[in-house]
Amino acid sequence: MKISIIKIGGNVIDYPEKLDEFLSIFAKVPGFKILVHGGGVMATRFGESMGIMPEMVDGRRITDKDTLDIVTMVYAGLISKSVVAKLQALKVNALGMSGVDGNLIRSTKRPVKEIDFGFVGDIKEVNTALLQQLLQAGLIPVVNAITHDKKGQLLNTNADSIASAIATSLAKEYPIDLYFCFNKSGVLVDEKNDQSIIPLINEDIYKELRKENVIHSGMIPKLDNAFEALKQGVQRVWIGKAENLLMAVKGKKAGTIIERQRYELY
């Protein structure tokens, strides 16, 4: 069975009309599928309203205790249940879950090196057997960005990393396509020009564009995870606008595509 792993970004989740449009598209994606979401934009807004200002390094959030409380409430509570409720209205039998539920994702607290990221989790293990059981039972997992260390500690984990880890763990047994959906048309040469899409990208081009600061901030973990997923057996990675997801699923030209065959031929 082929499985589509689809990650949706906070820049879509934070806007009800965009989210509704995306979920109606997601509902039409055929076959087995898993939705992964973060919600950093909403978490930032809630945190700022309480006087807790976000601190980011290379697109990754520094998570102190107060920030951990906020992202847990926002990701695993408000966003998760809102998304699941909307999918149920679309006749998609979704099940909202964090990495804690069913021991889905075990992480370890990121060690302090040059930067102390706080309560941030690096993924160690994905419970693929549980995902298989849910999919075969006709349920659509909706996975948020909270994981645990199996010692009682919650950890904030990058949602792109979660999508990639789920994809690579399942790729050992199934053909997997990984889709990163957000508010841009793809990987852009000029972030202010939505038409400056790089339709195909390889690791050498990525490294050069990163060195020139063309690619920065939140796009860095997306592409790091994309290349890692391909190396671990995922067939295809797509990055683009949420409203173009169905076009990508059908193989039509949209966004930035990284396919394993092409990647290996570069």
N, C-alpha and C positions, 0 to 999 in steps of 0.2 A: 504493500500500500504506500502511495506517495503522500507525504505530509508537508503542508505549507506552514512555516513558522512566520508569523507576521507581528512585527513590533510597531507600535504607534507612539509618537512622541507627544510631549507635553504641550507643544505649540498647537496641536490639534485638540487635545483633550480639554484644554482650558476654554475653548469656545464652543458652546452648545450646538450651534448650527453646523460647524465643521465636524464635530464629533458625530452628530446624527447622520450627516452625509457619509462619513467614513464607515460607520457601523452598518448602514444600509448596503454599502458596497461589500464590506466584509461578509455580510450574511449571504451574498451571492457567490462567494468564492467556493468552487466545487471541492468535494472530497474532504479528507481529514485535515484539520487545521487547528492551530493553537495561537491565541492572541497574547502578546506580552506588552505590558504598558508600564511606564513610570508615572510622571506627573510633576516634573520638576518646576514647571511654570506656576502651577497652582500651589505647590508646597512653598515656593518662594513668596508668593503673594500672602499666604496664610502666616508664614514666619515673619514677614515684614510688618504685618498688622499687629503682631505681638512684640515688635521691637527686636526680632532676631534676624539679622542681615545675613544673606548667603555669602559664602566664601568659596570660590571656584578656582581650580588649578587644572589647566588643559581640559576643560569641559567636564571635570569631575568635582563633585561637591564634597567639601570638608564637612564631616558629620560629627558634631559634638552631641552631648546627651540631649540638650533641648531640641536640636535639629532632628535627631533620631526620633524623638517623640512626635514631632510634627510630620515627618515623612511617613511614619507608620500610620498615623491617623488619616493622612490624606491618601496615600497609595492603597493601603490595605482596607481602609474604611470607605471614605466618601467616593473616591474614584472607582474602586473595584465594584462596589454595590451599584453605583449609578450605571456603569457600563453593562453589568450583568442584567440589570432591570431593563435597559434599553434593548439588549439582545433578546431577552425573553419576549419583549413586545414584537420583535421581528421573527418570532417563532424559531429562534436559535437557542437550543437548550444548553446555555452556558453555565459554567461553574467557576466562580471567583475563588482564587486561592493565592496565598503567598508561598514563599519557599519553605515556610514553617509547616504548612498544612500537609499532612501525609508524609512528612520528612522529604518534601519534594526537592529542595535544594539546600545542601549543606555547604557552608562557607567557613572561612577562617578570617579573623580580624586582620586587616592588612598590616604588615609589620611597618614600624616607623623607620624610614630611611631619610632621604633629604626632606620629605614632607610627612607630617603626621595627619593622615586623612581621618583619624578618629574612628568612629564605629562604622567603618566601611568593610564590606565583605568581599573576599576573593573566593570564587566558586571552586569547590573541591569535588563535588559529587552531585549528579542529577539522578533522581529516582525515575528512570525511564520505564520501568515495569508499571509504575502507577499511571504514567501518561498513556501507555498502551492500553491499560485496562479502561481508563476513562474514555478514550477515543473509541474503543471497540464497543463500549456501552452506549455510544451515541452522544456523549457529552463533549462540549467544546471548552477546554481549559482556558481560563482568562487569568494569566499569571502576573502578579505585581512584583515590585522591585525590593521586597523585604525578604531576607533569608535568615538563617540562624546557624549557630555553631554547634548545635546538638548538646550544648552545656547550659542552655537557658538564656543565651544572649542573642537579641535581635541585631541584625546588621543591615545597613543600607547598601544595596548592591546595584551597580549600573545596569539599567534595563537592557541596553544594547548587549552587554556581556551575558545577561541571562538568556536573551534570545539566541545568541551565538552558542552558548553552552548547551541549551536544550537541543538546538539543531545538530551540533556535533555529536552529542550523545546518542541521538536517534539515528544519525547517519551511519552508524555501525551496522544497522539492520534494514534501514529503509531509504529510498530516494527522498532527499530533502531539498526544498527550495526555501531560502531565507529572504524575507522582505523587510526592509527598514522604511517605514512610511513616516514622513514628517511634512513640514510646510514649504519645502523648497523643491524645485523640479528635479534635483539630483545633485551630484557633486559639481560645483560651479567653479569656473575660472575666476569669475567676478561675483562675489556674493550679493552685490547690488543689482546684478543683471541676471534675471531668472532664465534668460535664453542661453546663457553661456555654459551650457551643460557639457560635461565630459561624458560621452555615451559609453565608452569603455575605458577602464583604468587598470593599470598593473601596479605592482608594488614599487617598481623603480620610479614611475611617474609620481606616485603618491609621496615617496620620500623626498623627491625634488620639490614638489609643490608645498610640502610641509616645511622644508628648509627655507623656501621663499616666503613663508607665511601666507600663502594663498589658501591653504587648508589649515584651519586652526580651531580652537575651542571645541564645541560639541561634535564636530565632524571627525575629530581625531579618534575618539573611542569607537565611533561607527566603523571607520575604515580599518582600524586595528582589529576589531572583531570580525569584520568581513573577510580579511585575508586569512586570519586564523581559522575561520570556519571552512574556507576552501581547502586549506592544508589538511584539515581533519576529515575531509570526505564529503562536505556539503556540495551539492551539484551546482547550485547557482545562487548568487546573491544579487539583490536588486535594491537600489536606493533611490527614492523619489517621492513625489507628491502623493499624499494619501488618496486624492481623488483619481489618481492614475493606476491604482492597484489592480483593477480588473484588466486593464490594458496589458500590464506587466504579466499577469497570470496567463493571459492568452497569447503571450509572446509578441505583442505589438510594440512598436518603437516608443519608448517613454522612459525617462529617467536614466540612471547610470546602471549598467549591467556588468557584473563580473561573473563569468562562467568558468568553471574549472578547466574545461578543454582549452578555451582561449587563453586563460591565465597560464596554463602550462606551456603554451606555444610561444608566448612572448619571449 
